[in-house]
Structure formats: structure tokens, C-alpha cells
Amino acid sequence: MIPQDEYNTSQDNTSTHSDIFNLSPREETTPIDSESAEPSEGSTQHAAEVEQIPRKPRITGDRSLWFLYFAFLATSLLFIYSATSTLAYRGESLYAPFTGHLKHIIASVIVAWICSRMNRSLIRSGAIWAYILSLAAVIATPLLGTETNEAKRTLMGVQPSEFYKVGVIFLASAVLSIRELNNNQRFYLFCGLTAIGLLFVAKESLSMGIIITVFVLGIGLVQTGFSKSLLLVGGIGAGLIALLLACLLLLPDSVVMQNSSTARWKGRIEDFTSKSDSSKYVINEDNFQEQHARIAIARSNGTGVFPGNSVERDILPEAYSDFIYAIIIEETGLIGMIWVPLLYILLFFKLSRWATRSQRSWQRIFLLGVGIMYTTQAIIHMCVVTGISPNTGQTLPLISRGGSSLVATSIAIGVCIAITRQIREDEYHQQLEEERKAQEEVAATEAVVANTTSIEGSSLPSSSDEADSMA
């Protein structure tokens, strides 16, 4: 059986824009009836006409992005099953935490597949609405949300800040690609709109606010370079962060303790900055998680204790979310320590490569935005686990347990896959246009040659004229 998606490669063997498959147009072929006699003149002419009609190839999104996505989910399933032992012990069913996480993964895969089927107009028109809906949820959370870990972060069982990150990426792709404004004006407008929701997010989760701030500066650097607007916004952001840190360290405890979130951050910063003395070896209530994360890393001995044999998973309160990387290292050693960062590096460079292939500004911004946002969050998580930065409470994207984070990140990955399909379609149409122009040039050249030949032929003397001249 001849496959239906076979491409025509009879023209030439030159490389095309795509490195995945040949984008040259395919041609319709008609089946040959071996029992019939010689085809008639009419059927032969019809077959020749059909063979010249190009048929659009079946263009899909980048399969390697799907592979990376499922590699993240497989890693998550393996280590969440191990890290949720305390939840299984306290629950009624041994497999309830794992099956709950499995349901979130199935829902996330469905959401990612739906988003990967979105067309260009739907993504463009829905970008602003995605930001508006996420902004409304973030604003409503402090008023109507449920308090979790001394902060109101959930609204009807959903964590709106996770969806706000995706909304900010959509906003960047919509605002930073407005042609009527210059680079500085677009960046100022983007920063102003982002700051509205950033105030509400940072109030309940300072680390989430820092991630969004780093994203704004990163996407601004990509889009505008070291422009005046970027330096101004970066200076204001650095000044605000320095002022906040000074207030946390210099204000008296009687003032700081009036707000639980402020008190929690002051304790984390003071614990992180006091590592130079002997107290860093003492495990207390303030550094309990960080110290046991380091113990988990030390227990690996480079080779790991094998998945399912972790000890610190029963001690760390957030082993399945905030400190999942420590459990991965404890159980798999250097293999897990390298495997997880490698996944994020591959994701970032794959999205960056597709961004360089795109001819549309909003597509480049969205692809780079997803890479910057979630790679930054993963770096912060790993820095906390290894003791490079103070505890932030940030999860590991696509690996840590949490339905809101999984679904929100899956939306972003699904849209990226849809954009890769659109880029391939643009490359296909561009290649058709180049081939059409090449054919027109060949036809024009042949017409000129034929015209020149006819003129030269008419200018030569006939044989009768030569005979008369000789007589």
C-alpha cells in the first residue's frame, strides 16, 4: 500500500525551510487499472491534468515538543508516586494521592491537545481575553479566596496566579507586536498592564511576583534590547526590590509580625543570610525544610537510593511540590540531578529555535515568553533545593504536584505546539510562492528564447530566393 502522505521529491533534493519533513507540494495520482486495455485519449488527458494539481501536505505541530511534554509528565508520575507517601499514610486509600495526580495529568493532556489545535486567528483574538480573565481572577482572590499557608492563593480550588503567568505571556504577544507603536511605547504599555495584576500576585506570593518581574525584563531585553525603556523599568524594579528587602530587615518585629506573609519572608531571609555562623548546622522550625532538602541530596551519594526508597519524603512537609527536586536527587543521584535541568534546557532551546524560524512577531514573543517564564521558575526551584537562594515555595513546572500548575503550563505548551504548526504552514506557502515565481521566470525565459529563435528564422533567406539570386 502506498502511504497517503508521501511527498513529491522528483524535482530536486535541495533543503527546505523545515528540518522535520520535505515541504514540497505533493501531487495527486490516480490508481492504474491493470485489467483495462490501453487508456483512451480522454482518460490520459484527465490523468495528466490531475497530476499537475498540488495537494497540501498534512502539516502538524512539532512532535519533539510533544515528546518533551510527555517526558516531563512521565518524570512527574514516577516521583510523585514516591513523594506522596505521607499523604497516602494519612489518607483513606494508599493510591488516592497518585490517582488524583494522574487525573490532573490526563486533564492537562486533554487541555494541551485542544490548545494545539487552535488556529492563528483564535490565538490572536483570545490573547487579550486570556489576560483579562486571569487578571480578574487574581484581583478576586484576596477578596473571595481561600487561605492556604497563611496567604489567600486559591479561588474555588484553583490557584489564579498560575493562570496569570500564562495571561501575561498572551499579553506580551499581543501588546509587544502592535505596529502602530514603537518599541519603547509598546514596552511601557506592557509593563503598565502587567503591573496591575503583579501587585495582587506579589502581595500573596512574593516569589511569584519576582518570577513575573524577571519575565518582563527578559522579554523586554529580547524585544527592545538595552533600550531606554528597559533600563528605566529595570532600575525601578531593582529599586523596589532593594527597598522591600531593606524594610524586611530593618523594620522592628512588632511591625513586621502584623502581616503573616511579611513575617514569613523576613524569617526566610534572615535564616538564609545567617549561614556563616555555626547555626547553619542546627535544624529549627525556620530552616526545617531547607535542611532536610540538603540531607536528601547528601543521602544520594551520587548514585541514588533507587526510586521508592527515599527517607526524606516522609519528613519534608512539601516533598511532592516545593522540594520535589530534592527527592529526585535522593532517589536517582546524578542521573536525576542532570535529567531534570536537561529537560528544561531542551524545552527552552527548542522554543527559541522555533522563534527564530517564525516570520510573525507575536509568535516569536509567545514562544520565547513560555521558555523564559517556566525556565526561570525551574531555576528558582532548583536554587532553593540546593541552598543557593532562600525558600520561595515555588513548584517545579510540569513535575510537582498541583492541578492548577499542570493545567496552566499545559495550556502554554499546547499553544506553542499550535504555533509551530502555523510556522510550518507559513513556510509551506512561502515555498509554493517561491516555486511559482521560479516557474514564471523559467516560462518567461523560454518565451524570450522562442521569440528570439522565431525572429532569427524569419530573417534568413528562403531557398527560392537563393536560386533567383544565383540565376
C-alpha positions in Angstrom: 0.0 0.0 0.0 1.3 3.4 -0.9 1.2 5.8 2.1 -1.1 8.8 1.5 1.3 11.4 3.0 4.2 10.6 0.6 5.8 13.8 -0.7 7.0 14.5 -4.2 10.7 14.6 -4.3 11.3 14.3 -8.0 12.0 18.0 -8.6 15.2 18.4 -6.7 17.0 17.4 -3.5 17.7 20.8 -2.1 17.0 21.5 1.6 13.8 23.3 2.6 12.9 25.6 5.5 11.7 22.6 7.6 14.1 20.2 9.2 11.4 17.8 10.0 10.0 16.8 6.6 10.0 17.9 3.0 7.6 20.7 2.4 7.5 20.5 -1.4 3.9 20.2 -2.7 2.6 16.8 -3.3 0.8 15.7 -6.5 -2.4 13.7 -6.8 -2.0 10.4 -8.5 -4.7 8.2 -10.0 -4.7 4.4 -9.5 -3.9 2.4 -12.5 -6.4 -0.4 -13.5 -4.3 -3.3 -14.6 -7.2 -5.2 -16.2 -8.1 -2.4 -18.6 -6.7 -2.1 -22.1 -4.8 0.9 -23.3 -6.3 4.1 -21.9 -8.2 6.3 -24.2 -7.0 9.8 -25.2 -9.6 11.5 -22.9 -8.6 9.5 -19.8 -4.9 10.1 -20.5 -5.5 13.9 -20.7 -7.6 13.8 -17.5 -4.9 11.9 -15.6 -2.2 14.4 -16.8 -4.4 17.3 -15.5 -4.9 15.7 -12.2 -1.1 15.0 -11.8 -0.4 18.7 -12.0 -2.7 19.7 -9.2 -0.7 20.1 -6.0 -2.2 18.8 -2.7 -1.3 20.4 0.6 0.7 18.1 2.8 -0.6 17.2 6.3 1.2 19.7 8.5 1.3 19.0 12.2 3.0 20.7 15.2 6.5 19.8 16.4 6.4 16.2 17.6 9.6 16.7 19.6 7.7 19.2 21.8 5.1 16.5 22.5 8.0 14.2 23.4 9.4 16.7 25.8 6.0 17.3 27.3 5.3 13.6 27.9 8.9 13.2 29.3 8.0 15.8 31.9 4.8 14.1 32.8 6.4 10.6 33.0 9.0 12.1 35.4 6.3 13.6 37.4 4.3 10.4 37.7 7.3 8.4 38.8 8.5 10.7 41.6 5.1 11.9 42.7 4.1 8.4 43.4 7.1 8.1 45.7 6.9 11.6 47.3 3.3 11.4 48.3 3.8 8.6 50.8 2.9 10.9 53.7 -0.4 11.8 52.0 -1.1 8.1 51.4 -0.4 7.3 55.0 -2.8 10.0 56.3 -5.5 9.2 53.7 -8.0 6.5 53.5 -6.6 4.9 50.3 -3.0 4.0 49.6 -3.2 5.1 45.9 -5.5 8.1 46.3 -2.7 10.7 46.0 -1.3 9.1 42.9 -4.7 8.6 41.2 -5.6 12.2 42.0 -2.4 13.4 40.3 -3.0 11.0 37.4 -6.4 12.6 36.9 -4.8 16.0 36.8 -2.3 14.8 34.2 -5.0 13.3 32.0 -7.0 16.6 32.2 -3.8 18.5 31.3 -3.0 16.3 28.3 -6.6 16.9 27.0 -6.2 20.7 27.5 -2.8 20.7 25.8 -4.2 18.8 22.8 -7.2 21.1 22.5 -4.9 24.2 22.6 -2.6 22.6 20.0 -5.5 22.5 17.5 -6.1 26.3 17.8 -5.8 28.4 14.7 -4.0 31.6 14.2 -7.0 33.9 14.5 -8.3 32.3 17.6 -4.9 32.7 19.4 -4.6 36.3 18.3 -8.1 37.3 19.2 -8.1 35.4 22.5 -4.8 36.8 23.8 -6.3 39.9 25.4 -9.3 38.0 26.8 -7.0 35.4 28.4 -5.2 38.2 30.2 -8.4 39.9 31.3 -9.9 36.7 32.7 -6.7 35.8 34.6 -6.4 39.4 35.9 -10.0 39.3 37.2 -9.3 36.0 39.0 -6.1 37.4 40.6 -7.9 40.6 41.8 -10.8 38.5 43.2 -8.5 36.1 45.1 -7.7 38.4 48.1 -11.4 39.2 48.5 -13.0 35.8 47.9 -10.2 33.3 48.0 -9.3 30.6 50.5 -6.4 31.0 52.8 -3.6 28.4 52.3 -0.3 28.6 54.1 -1.1 31.9 55.7 -2.0 33.5 52.4 -5.0 33.7 50.1 -3.8 32.0 47.0 -6.7 29.8 45.8 -10.1 30.7 44.4 -12.7 27.9 44.2 -10.0 25.3 44.4 -7.9 27.0 41.6 -4.7 29.0 42.0 -5.2 32.1 39.8 -1.6 33.2 39.9 -0.6 30.2 37.8 -3.0 31.2 35.1 -2.0 34.8 35.4 1.5 33.8 34.2 0.0 32.4 31.1 -2.1 35.5 30.7 1.0 37.7 30.9 2.6 35.7 28.1 -0.5 36.2 26.0 -0.4 39.9 26.9 3.2 40.2 25.8 2.5 38.6 22.4 -0.4 40.9 21.8 1.0 44.3 23.1 4.6 44.0 22.0 3.6 43.2 18.4 1.4 46.4 17.9 2.8 48.0 14.7 1.3 51.4 15.4 3.6 52.0 18.4 7.4 52.0 18.6 9.4 49.6 20.8 9.6 51.9 23.9 5.9 52.7 23.8 4.9 49.0 23.4 7.1 48.1 26.3 5.8 50.8 28.6 2.2 49.8 27.8 3.0 46.1 28.5 4.7 46.9 31.8 1.8 49.1 32.9 -0.8 46.5 32.2 1.3 43.7 33.8 1.8 45.8 37.0 -1.9 45.8 37.7 -2.1 42.1 38.4 1.5 42.0 39.7 0.6 44.0 42.8 -2.1 41.4 43.8 0.1 38.4 43.0 3.2 39.7 44.9 1.1 40.6 47.9 0.3 36.9 48.5 3.3 35.3 46.8 6.4 37.5 46.6 8.4 34.7 44.8 5.7 34.6 42.0 5.9 38.3 41.7 9.7 38.0 41.3 9.3 35.4 38.5 6.9 37.6 36.6 9.2 40.6 37.0 12.1 38.6 35.7 9.9 37.5 32.7 9.0 41.2 32.0 12.7 42.2 31.9 13.7 39.1 29.9 11.1 39.5 27.2 11.9 43.3 27.1 15.6 42.5 26.6 14.7 40.2 23.7 12.2 42.6 22.1 13.9 46.0 22.7 17.5 45.3 23.6 19.2 47.5 26.1 16.8 50.4 25.3 16.0 53.4 27.5 12.7 51.8 28.4 14.2 48.6 29.6 16.9 50.3 31.7 14.3 52.5 33.3 11.9 49.7 34.1 14.8 47.5 35.3 16.1 50.3 37.6 12.6 50.9 39.1 12.2 47.1 39.7 15.6 46.8 41.3 15.0 49.8 43.5 11.6 48.4 44.7 13.1 45.0 45.5 16.0 46.7 47.4 13.6 48.8 49.3 11.4 45.8 50.2 14.4 43.8 51.4 15.6 46.8 53.5 12.2 47.1 55.1 12.1 43.4 55.9 15.5 43.5 57.6 15.3 46.9 59.3 11.7 47.2 60.5 11.1 46.1 64.1 9.5 42.7 64.6 6.5 44.4 66.2 5.6 46.0 62.9 6.6 43.1 60.7 4.6 40.5 62.7 1.4 42.3 61.9 1.4 40.6 58.5 2.0 36.9 58.3 3.4 36.9 54.8 5.9 39.7 55.7 6.9 37.8 58.8 7.4 34.6 56.9 9.6 36.3 54.3 11.7 38.1 56.9 12.3 34.8 58.7 13.5 33.1 55.4 15.8 36.0 54.5 17.3 36.1 58.0 17.8 32.4 58.0 19.5 32.5 54.6 21.8 35.4 55.5 23.0 33.7 58.8 24.7 30.8 57.2 28.2 32.0 58.0 27.9 31.0 61.7 27.5 27.6 63.4 23.7 27.9 63.5 23.5 26.7 59.9 24.0 23.2 61.2 21.1 23.5 63.6 17.7 22.3 62.4 14.9 24.5 63.7 11.4 25.5 62.8 12.6 28.2 60.3 15.1 26.1 58.3 13.4 22.7 58.7 12.6 22.2 55.0 15.8 23.6 53.7 18.0 21.5 56.0 16.2 18.2 55.2 16.4 19.0 51.5 20.2 19.1 51.9 20.1 15.9 53.8 18.1 14.3 51.0 20.8 15.4 48.5 23.6 14.1 50.8 21.9 10.7 51.1 22.0 10.1 47.4 25.9 9.7 47.4 25.8 10.4 43.7 24.2 7.1 42.8 20.8 7.5 44.5 18.9 5.1 46.7 16.6 4.0 43.8 13.0 5.2 43.3 10.7 4.4 46.1 13.4 4.1 48.8 13.6 7.8 49.9 13.6 8.5 53.6 13.3 12.3 53.4 10.0 12.1 51.6 8.4 11.1 54.9 10.0 14.1 56.7 9.8 17.0 54.2 6.3 18.6 54.5 6.2 19.6 50.8 8.3 16.8 49.3 5.8 16.4 46.4 5.7 20.1 45.4 8.2 22.7 46.8 11.1 20.2 47.3 10.4 17.5 44.6 13.8 18.1 43.1 15.5 17.0 46.4 13.6 13.7 46.3 14.5 13.2 42.7 18.2 13.6 43.5 18.0 11.4 46.6 16.4 8.5 44.7 18.3 8.8 41.4 21.5 10.6 42.2 23.5 12.3 39.5 21.2 10.9 36.8 18.1 12.7 38.2 20.1 15.8 39.0 21.2 16.1 35.4 17.9 14.8 33.8 15.6 17.4 35.2 17.6 20.5 34.2 18.3 18.9 30.8 14.5 18.7 30.1 14.1 22.5 30.7 17.2 23.3 28.7 15.9 21.3 25.7 12.5 22.9 26.1 14.0 26.4 26.1 16.3 25.9 23.2 13.6 24.1 21.2 11.2 27.1 21.6 14.0 29.5 20.9 14.8 27.7 17.6 11.2 27.8 16.5 11.0 31.5 17.4 13.9 32.2 15.0 12.0 30.4 12.2 8.8 32.5 12.7 8.1 35.5 10.5 5.5 36.9 12.8 6.4 39.0 15.9 3.6 37.7 18.2 4.6 34.1 17.6 8.2 34.8 18.5 7.2 36.6 21.6 4.9 33.9 22.8 7.4 31.1 22.2 10.3 32.9 23.9 7.9 34.0 26.7 7.0 30.4 27.6 10.6 29.4 27.6 11.7 32.4 29.8 8.8 32.1 32.2 9.0 28.4 33.1 12.7 28.0 32.8 13.1 30.9 35.3 10.7 29.2 37.7 12.5 25.9 37.4 15.9 27.6 38.1 14.5 29.2 41.2 13.1 25.9 42.5 16.4 24.1 42.0 18.4 27.0 43.6 16.2 26.7 46.7 16.7 23.0 47.0 20.4 23.2 46.6 20.7 26.2 49.1 21.7 28.9 46.6 18.6 31.1 47.4 16.2 31.3 50.3 13.0 29.3 50.3 10.4 30.6 47.9 7.7 27.9 47.8 7.8 27.6 44.0 7.0 24.3 42.4 8.8 22.6 39.6 6.8 23.2 36.4 5.2 20.0 34.9 6.7 17.9 37.6 5.5 19.0 41.0 2.0 18.0 42.3 -0.7 20.6 41.6 -3.6 20.7 39.3 -3.6 24.5 38.6 0.1 24.5 37.7 -0.2 21.5 35.4 -3.2 22.8 33.5 -1.8 26.3 33.1 1.5 25.1 31.9 -0.2 22.6 29.5 -2.2 25.5 28.0 1.1 27.3 27.3 2.8 24.2 25.8 -0.3 23.4 23.7 -0.4 26.9 22.2 3.3 26.6 21.4 2.7 23.4 19.5 -0.1 25.1 17.6 2.2 28.0 16.7 4.8 25.5 15.4 2.2 24.1 13.1 1.3 27.6 11.9 5.0 28.3 11.2 5.3 25.2 9.1 2.1 26.3 7.1 3.7 29.7 6.5 6.9 28.0 5.3 4.9 25.8 3.0 3.0 28.7 1.4 6.3 30.6 1.1 7.9 27.7 -0.6 4.9 27.4 -3.0 5.3 31.1 -3.8 9.0 30.7 -4.4 8.3 27.8 -6.8 5.6 29.8 -8.6 8.0 32.7 -9.1 10.7 30.3 -10.3 8.3 28.7 -12.8 7.2 32.1 -14.0 10.9 33.1 -14.5 11.5 29.8 -16.5 8.4 30.4 -18.6 9.5 34.0 -19.3 13.0 32.9 -20.3 11.6 30.2 -22.6 9.3 32.7 -24.2 12.2 35.1 -24.8 14.3 32.3 -26.3 11.4 31.1 -28.5 10.7 34.7 -29.7 14.4 35.3 -30.5 14.5 32.0 -32.4 11.5 32.9 -34.5 12.9 36.3 -35.3 16.2 34.8 -36.4 14.4 32.2 -38.5 12.3 34.7 -40.3 15.3 36.9 -41.2 17.1 34.0 -43.0 16.6 33.9 -46.9 14.5 31.1 -48.3 15.8 28.5 -50.9 13.9 30.1 -53.8 15.4 33.5 -53.1 18.8 31.9 -53.2 18.1 30.3 -56.6 16.9 33.5 -58.1 20.0 35.4 -56.9 22.2 32.7 -58.4 20.4 33.0 -61.8 
